[in-house]
Amino acid sequence: MERTGGPHGASGTAGQDPEGLLRRMFAAAVDSVRADACVPPALPEPAGGRTVVVGAGKAAAAMARAVERTWSARGHPPPDGVVVTRYGHGVDCRHIEVIEAAHPVPDAAGRKAAERILALAAGLGGEDLLLCLVSGGGSALLAAPAPGVTLDDKQAINRALLASGANITEMNTVRKHLSRIKGGRLAAASHPARCHAVLLSDVPGDDPATIASGPTVADPTTVADARQVAERYGVPIPDPVAAWWERGESETPKAGDPSLARSTVEVVANAQRALEAAARVAREAGFEALILGDAIEGEAREAALVHAGIARQARRWGQPARPPCVLLSGGETTVTVRGGGRGGRNAEFLLALAAALDDLPGVFALAADTDGIDGTESNAGAVYRPGLMAQAHARGLDPRAALAANDGYGFFAALGALVETGPTLTNVNDFRAVLVAGEAA
């Protein structure tokens, strides 16, 4: 028999603020994966010699600050070193230098930071420790072009990859084979020192070889794989890159390489941890919470259609969860850019979801990036509520035209539905929550 309401009848969500609950869930998800909560338990004791801290990523500065605070609390001498983070994501550290650089397309500041980090690693000996702080965004921020490859070459390839629809694993396969620091080369440079990496994962599956292009771990991909990705997505390869790929030294260190023998790694935060924190908030509010997956990939607009279908099933039939409920997912979708609008993955996802739901009663949603920046925009994401499509049409906004133009940001900005947090100083990638309320909502 078809269901028409939630399990608690008309009072199922009485007194609830669905949009407010979604925002609290997102805040809890982000808080659960901040550096201060995740980094200290994973830090090793100092080495017998020097301890040098290096790092890259949107959370790198916050991670460095957590190291300094933990070292001080343990009574250790302060460590020194250099980390590079995205512009606007820096924090004050007393001893570890913080450099800001461009993301997602690398710039000269990122190149200079990468060169300094390589030099620090190469200066270590067998009694020393290289402590690497790695988080999402590190691929763009660690820009050390391979011999003969220019920064312009890397920038052109990055731009093409970002617009191509390639997933993060495919993009990083190419990036690792353009670099002197990615794909295990940073750890190899530090040999014979001990190298320990602490990672905040922003990639589906939490593979250390993919997070920030795996600067301290063996690389399972090859130059041939990089060529195939470029060909698959029609990414033009400049002549200097093609020439580099013909040289044997262009191959990255593989499993069993002696230069990686003293390299260890620990993933301390990921999308699953964030989703579980959000689920706890939902359950405390009386909602069933269902985590659909922490590694959702594919086109953002196609993922939205699946989420919309599940929301309709829950609303109509009470499957796979009975309202009031929340459907949660993480991972990293992609956007194949065809239009000239503004909008990141999460705005695109939510715009496609809104068009598919078309003001379905009782369904609310939030999609945002846990780093606080959706693509290259200033917002983390956006929210959807019943009535939003009617509001859009009243203002002359066409959601399908906006989707065709990849203009999720512009659409939700016009409706006052953006989620704006500023940089959160962490990053476990996308957060999506679709709330299916009881009748009272």
Wavefront OBJ file of the C-alpha trace (Angstrom):
o trace
v 0.000 0.000 0.000
v 1.308 3.462 -0.881
v 2.389 5.573 2.077
v 1.261 9.188 2.290
v 2.963 10.390 5.465
v 5.733 9.854 7.971
v 5.600 7.208 10.708
v 4.579 9.784 13.284
v 1.661 11.189 11.320
v 1.026 14.911 11.143
v 3.146 15.577 14.211
v 6.206 13.728 12.872
v 8.376 16.837 12.605
v 6.352 19.306 14.595
v 8.541 22.050 15.934
v 11.441 21.070 13.671
v 13.344 23.507 11.475
v 14.490 21.252 8.606
v 16.845 23.784 7.040
v 18.323 24.671 10.423
v 18.850 20.980 11.130
v 20.668 20.550 7.811
v 22.990 23.429 8.649
v 23.695 21.985 12.120
v 24.491 18.627 10.551
v 26.948 20.240 8.143
v 28.602 22.168 10.973
v 28.972 18.968 13.011
v 30.442 17.156 10.015
v 33.068 19.867 9.506
v 33.906 20.133 13.210
v 34.519 16.378 13.414
v 37.316 16.536 10.849
v 39.134 19.694 11.947
v 42.878 19.404 12.480
v 42.739 20.051 16.234
v 40.462 17.025 16.645
v 42.212 14.625 14.269
v 45.932 15.373 14.058
v 47.289 15.140 17.652
v 46.543 11.414 18.213
v 48.478 10.510 15.049
v 51.679 12.409 15.806
v 54.815 10.339 16.474
v 57.429 11.149 19.079
v 60.289 13.359 17.849
v 63.254 11.703 16.201
v 66.681 11.398 17.776
v 67.875 14.020 15.307
v 65.941 16.849 13.676
v 62.198 16.935 13.219
v 61.172 18.903 10.141
v 57.520 19.591 9.338
v 56.365 20.025 5.749
v 52.929 19.922 4.268
v 50.476 20.914 1.584
v 46.745 21.255 1.259
v 43.797 23.379 2.262
v 44.151 22.143 5.856
v 47.961 22.244 5.967
v 48.272 25.451 8.025
v 45.696 24.312 10.583
v 47.469 20.945 10.786
v 50.801 22.706 11.368
v 49.263 24.740 14.180
v 47.944 21.509 15.736
v 51.461 20.048 15.593
v 52.940 23.089 17.330
v 50.327 22.978 20.081
v 50.781 19.228 20.599
v 54.588 19.499 20.645
v 54.329 22.264 23.242
v 51.866 20.301 25.390
v 54.200 17.287 25.341
v 57.202 19.402 26.310
v 59.070 18.812 23.048
v 61.317 21.440 21.450
v 59.370 23.373 18.795
v 59.623 21.925 15.281
v 60.379 24.040 12.238
v 59.499 23.627 8.607
v 57.296 24.910 5.779
v 53.727 24.191 4.709
v 51.774 25.556 1.757
v 48.032 26.169 1.720
v 45.463 27.898 -0.457
v 45.166 31.670 -0.421
v 42.932 32.634 2.497
v 43.451 29.333 4.348
v 46.538 30.327 6.338
v 46.745 30.576 10.124
v 49.446 31.954 12.384
v 52.117 29.488 13.443
v 55.038 30.364 15.710
v 57.773 28.220 14.225
v 56.457 26.529 11.059
v 56.330 28.885 8.090
v 53.013 29.079 6.245
v 53.013 29.952 2.525
v 49.829 30.640 0.584
v 49.477 29.740 -3.081
v 46.876 29.191 -5.791
v 44.330 26.397 -6.080
v 43.090 24.634 -8.199
v 45.497 25.899 -10.863
v 49.090 26.135 -9.522
v 51.074 29.370 -9.475
v 54.628 30.587 -8.882
v 54.108 30.756 -5.115
v 53.224 27.059 -5.050
v 56.282 26.257 -7.156
v 58.581 28.149 -4.763
v 57.019 26.420 -1.752
v 57.468 22.990 -3.339
v 61.121 23.718 -4.097
v 61.733 24.725 -0.476
v 60.001 21.596 0.806
v 62.090 19.383 -1.481
v 65.257 21.083 -0.286
v 64.329 20.522 3.375
v 63.612 16.843 2.714
v 66.866 16.322 0.824
v 68.888 17.783 3.701
v 67.852 15.150 6.262
v 69.849 12.198 7.578
v 69.119 8.793 9.036
v 68.389 10.078 12.570
v 65.934 12.705 11.381
v 62.134 12.744 10.947
v 60.235 14.353 8.096
v 56.672 14.915 9.336
v 54.393 15.481 6.346
v 50.968 17.094 6.791
v 48.852 16.334 3.744
v 45.282 17.268 2.871
v 43.129 17.820 -0.172
v 44.341 20.514 -2.522
v 47.960 19.485 -2.171
v 48.245 18.454 -5.815
v 47.824 22.011 -7.058
v 49.753 23.582 -4.197
v 52.850 21.365 -4.587
v 53.985 22.573 -7.996
v 57.460 21.253 -8.742
v 57.517 20.721 -12.514
v 59.488 17.796 -13.883
v 62.725 18.546 -15.792
v 61.942 20.393 -19.013
v 58.308 20.986 -18.020
v 57.284 24.574 -17.307
v 54.752 25.962 -14.863
v 52.765 27.153 -17.881
v 52.604 23.550 -19.115
v 51.290 22.360 -15.757
v 48.740 25.175 -15.589
v 47.391 24.399 -19.051
v 47.017 20.694 -18.286
v 45.364 21.420 -14.920
v 42.812 23.732 -16.518
v 41.990 21.168 -19.179
v 41.628 18.369 -16.633
v 39.374 20.451 -14.383
v 36.975 21.132 -17.263
v 37.110 17.622 -18.709
v 34.953 15.632 -16.286
v 37.885 13.431 -15.220
v 37.640 12.142 -11.663
v 40.225 12.940 -9.004
v 42.112 9.651 -9.391
v 42.466 10.222 -13.128
v 43.543 13.838 -12.683
v 46.156 12.898 -10.113
v 47.481 10.121 -12.331
v 48.483 12.802 -14.808
v 49.707 15.263 -12.168
v 52.027 12.703 -10.572
v 53.838 12.216 -13.853
v 54.478 15.934 -14.337
v 56.191 16.415 -10.988
v 59.406 16.066 -8.984
v 57.530 15.891 -5.657
v 54.319 13.898 -6.187
v 53.873 10.139 -6.512
v 56.274 9.212 -3.690
v 59.073 11.527 -4.802
v 58.990 13.656 -1.615
v 59.582 10.623 0.621
v 62.276 9.387 -1.760
v 64.019 12.769 -1.487
v 64.086 12.467 2.318
v 65.699 9.003 2.367
v 67.373 7.771 4.601
v 65.367 9.855 7.121
v 62.165 8.500 8.574
v 59.106 9.977 6.822
v 55.689 9.946 8.485
v 52.645 11.445 6.752
v 49.408 12.462 8.465
v 46.564 12.695 5.972
v 43.117 14.269 5.845
v 41.441 12.422 2.989
v 39.414 14.261 0.381
v 39.220 11.380 -2.094
v 36.724 8.530 -2.472
v 38.210 5.384 -0.976
v 40.838 7.268 1.084
v 43.737 5.932 -0.995
v 46.967 7.616 0.246
v 48.367 7.341 -3.280
v 45.597 9.631 -4.537
v 45.321 12.153 -1.670
v 47.274 15.226 -2.880
v 48.822 12.898 -5.489
v 50.549 10.770 -2.825
v 53.844 12.623 -2.270
v 55.100 10.103 0.317
v 53.754 6.755 -0.918
v 54.483 4.368 -3.760
v 52.591 5.157 -6.943
v 50.629 2.293 -8.556
v 50.007 4.304 -11.750
v 52.343 4.661 -14.714
v 53.242 7.079 -17.469
v 51.168 4.907 -19.805
v 48.177 5.431 -17.514
v 48.739 9.201 -17.616
v 48.818 9.141 -21.418
v 45.567 7.178 -21.510
v 43.797 9.667 -19.234
v 44.915 12.562 -21.420
v 43.728 10.790 -24.555
v 40.422 9.745 -22.972
v 39.485 13.313 -22.115
v 41.107 15.094 -25.041
v 43.639 16.927 -22.856
v 46.345 18.492 -25.048
v 49.853 17.486 -23.981
v 52.579 20.101 -24.611
v 55.725 18.922 -26.375
v 57.946 19.282 -23.255
v 55.616 16.965 -21.318
v 55.521 14.430 -24.140
v 59.343 14.517 -24.239
v 59.550 14.018 -20.457
v 57.232 11.020 -20.654
v 59.631 9.373 -23.117
v 62.390 9.380 -20.478
v 62.687 6.470 -18.053
v 63.151 8.765 -15.072
v 59.623 10.099 -15.602
v 58.291 6.963 -13.883
v 57.382 7.388 -10.223
v 58.649 5.183 -7.337
v 56.785 1.896 -7.034
v 56.078 -0.513 -4.167
v 59.284 -2.023 -2.851
v 61.447 0.935 -3.833
v 64.229 1.134 -1.181
v 63.904 4.920 -0.981
v 60.387 4.462 0.473
v 61.347 1.812 3.040
v 61.096 4.220 6.002
v 57.944 6.010 4.864
v 54.710 5.499 6.843
v 51.286 7.076 6.495
v 48.111 7.459 8.570
v 44.717 8.728 7.391
v 43.169 10.558 10.368
v 40.002 12.074 8.867
v 37.725 11.248 5.973
v 34.203 11.638 4.619
v 32.883 8.695 6.637
v 33.870 10.348 9.911
v 32.082 13.547 8.853
v 28.948 11.699 7.751
v 28.769 9.787 11.032
v 28.956 13.063 12.965
v 26.092 14.473 10.899
v 24.078 11.288 11.390
v 24.372 11.642 15.165
v 22.907 15.145 15.002
v 20.017 13.914 12.869
v 19.222 11.019 15.205
v 19.299 13.293 18.242
v 16.631 15.369 16.468
v 14.448 12.281 15.965
v 15.306 11.582 12.326
v 16.415 8.249 10.943
v 19.807 8.768 9.262
v 20.887 6.640 6.327
v 24.420 6.973 4.936
v 24.169 6.125 1.242
v 27.932 6.114 0.710
v 31.106 8.029 1.496
v 32.647 7.631 -1.968
v 30.017 8.806 -4.455
v 31.568 9.751 -7.799
v 30.337 10.544 -11.304
v 28.698 13.593 -12.827
v 27.138 15.809 -10.153
v 23.874 16.163 -12.047
v 23.547 12.395 -12.483
v 24.234 11.758 -8.796
v 21.484 14.292 -8.073
v 18.948 12.294 -10.066
v 19.721 9.199 -7.993
v 19.368 11.116 -4.721
v 16.081 12.641 -5.921
v 14.753 9.195 -6.796
v 15.640 7.827 -3.358
v 13.994 10.833 -1.680
v 10.794 10.240 -3.655
v 10.837 6.567 -2.676
v 11.259 7.454 0.983
v 8.497 10.049 0.807
v 6.046 7.773 -0.986
v 6.843 4.288 0.305
v 9.025 4.682 3.385
v 11.970 3.001 1.648
v 14.906 2.725 2.226
v 14.081 4.801 5.329
v 10.813 6.030 6.835
v 10.243 9.772 7.191
v 11.285 11.772 9.036
v 14.697 10.733 7.713
v 17.918 12.103 6.281
v 19.868 10.641 3.377
v 23.597 11.371 3.657
v 26.423 10.948 1.184
v 30.001 12.058 0.578
v 32.691 11.643 -2.030
v 33.634 13.776 -5.001
v 31.448 14.268 -8.019
v 32.615 15.886 -11.237
v 31.301 18.569 -13.564
v 31.856 18.568 -17.289
v 31.897 22.277 -18.046
v 29.769 23.167 -21.072
v 28.464 26.616 -20.142
v 29.950 29.872 -18.982
v 28.178 30.185 -15.632
v 29.548 30.154 -12.107
v 29.188 27.122 -9.887
v 31.047 24.266 -8.247
v 30.183 20.578 -7.908
v 27.811 21.050 -5.006
v 25.842 23.899 -6.534
v 25.531 21.829 -9.717
v 24.359 18.796 -7.722
v 21.767 20.814 -5.824
v 20.505 22.595 -8.938
v 19.944 19.255 -10.676
v 18.303 17.888 -7.517
v 15.995 20.912 -7.298
v 14.963 20.533 -10.933
v 14.256 16.820 -10.415
v 12.265 17.284 -7.174
v 10.342 20.316 -8.516
v 9.081 21.452 -5.092
v 8.187 17.971 -3.852
v 6.541 18.625 -0.461
v 8.546 17.817 2.642
v 11.975 17.421 0.992
v 14.886 19.708 1.890
v 18.562 19.394 0.978
v 22.018 20.843 1.545
v 25.115 20.188 -0.548
v 28.442 21.788 0.329
v 32.183 21.268 0.271
v 33.681 20.666 3.708
v 36.553 23.046 2.915
v 34.058 25.919 2.693
v 34.807 26.624 -0.976
v 32.671 25.060 -3.721
v 35.010 24.893 -6.689
v 36.406 28.375 -7.176
v 33.494 30.303 -5.675
v 33.174 32.002 -2.285
v 30.366 29.768 -1.019
v 30.575 26.271 0.439
v 27.413 25.165 -1.355
v 23.686 25.816 -1.213
v 20.366 24.718 0.291
v 17.100 23.599 -1.286
v 13.651 23.853 0.266
v 10.115 23.209 -1.005
v 8.820 26.265 -2.808
v 12.240 27.264 -4.111
v 11.322 26.384 -7.701
v 8.145 28.440 -7.507
v 10.202 31.312 -6.128
v 12.683 30.890 -8.986
v 9.981 30.910 -11.666
v 8.394 34.012 -10.099
v 11.741 35.775 -10.543
v 12.137 34.603 -14.114
v 14.830 32.035 -13.283
v 14.895 28.819 -15.285
v 16.659 26.019 -13.355
v 17.233 23.916 -16.450
v 18.768 26.810 -18.346
v 20.986 27.520 -15.345
v 22.033 23.872 -15.291
v 22.877 23.950 -19.002
v 25.071 26.982 -18.301
v 26.722 25.354 -15.238
v 25.433 28.340 -13.260
v 24.438 26.820 -9.933
v 26.097 29.636 -8.001
v 24.200 32.332 -9.864
v 20.884 30.520 -9.466
v 21.112 29.985 -5.705
v 22.685 33.388 -5.061
v 19.674 35.055 -6.694
v 17.395 33.125 -4.321
v 19.415 33.792 -1.173
v 20.072 30.076 -0.779
v 23.863 29.899 -0.652
v 25.723 28.255 2.237
v 28.616 30.550 3.132
v 31.113 29.546 5.827
v 34.418 30.922 4.574
v 37.456 28.601 4.615
v 36.916 25.876 7.238
v 40.626 24.888 7.326
v 39.778 21.235 6.769
v 38.757 19.182 3.753
v 37.114 15.780 3.345
v 35.320 16.848 0.179
v 31.610 16.889 -0.590
v 28.819 16.697 1.984
v 25.245 16.033 0.859
v 22.146 15.696 3.014
v 18.610 15.209 1.730
v 15.988 15.523 4.465
v 12.577 13.920 4.005
v 10.245 15.357 6.640
v 7.020 14.073 8.149
v 3.743 15.715 7.230
v 4.115 18.668 9.618
v 7.114 20.105 7.761
l 1 2 3 4 5 6 7 8 9 10 11 12 13 14 15 16 17 18 19 20 21 22 23 24 25 26 27 28 29 30 31 32 33 34 35 36 37 38 39 40 41 42 43 44 45 46 47 48 49 50 51 52 53 54 55 56 57 58 59 60 61 62 63 64 65 66 67 68 69 70 71 72 73 74 75 76 77 78 79 80 81 82 83 84 85 86 87 88 89 90 91 92 93 94 95 96 97 98 99 100 101 102 103 104 105 106 107 108 109 110 111 112 113 114 115 116 117 118 119 120 121 122 123 124 125 126 127 128 129 130 131 132 133 134 135 136 137 138 139 140 141 142 143 144 145 146 147 148 149 150 151 152 153 154 155 156 157 158 159 160 161 162 163 164 165 166 167 168 169 170 171 172 173 174 175 176 177 178 179 180 181 182 183 184 185 186 187 188 189 190 191 192 193 194 195 196 197 198 199 200 201 202 203 204 205 206 207 208 209 210 211 212 213 214 215 216 217 218 219 220 221 222 223 224 225 226 227 228 229 230 231 232 233 234 235 236 237 238 239 240 241 242 243 244 245 246 247 248 249 250 251 252 253 254 255 256 257 258 259 260 261 262 263 264 265 266 267 268 269 270 271 272 273 274 275 276 277 278 279 280 281 282 283 284 285 286 287 288 289 290 291 292 293 294 295 296 297 298 299 300 301 302 303 304 305 306 307 308 309 310 311 312 313 314 315 316 317 318 319 320 321 322 323 324 325 326 327 328 329 330 331 332 333 334 335 336 337 338 339 340 341 342 343 344 345 346 347 348 349 350 351 352 353 354 355 356 357 358 359 360 361 362 363 364 365 366 367 368 369 370 371 372 373 374 375 376 377 378 379 380 381 382 383 384 385 386 387 388 389 390 391 392 393 394 395 396 397 398 399 400 401 402 403 404 405 406 407 408 409 410 411 412 413 414 415 416 417 418 419 420 421 422 423 424 425 426 427 428 429 430 431 432 433 434 435 436 437 438 439 440 441
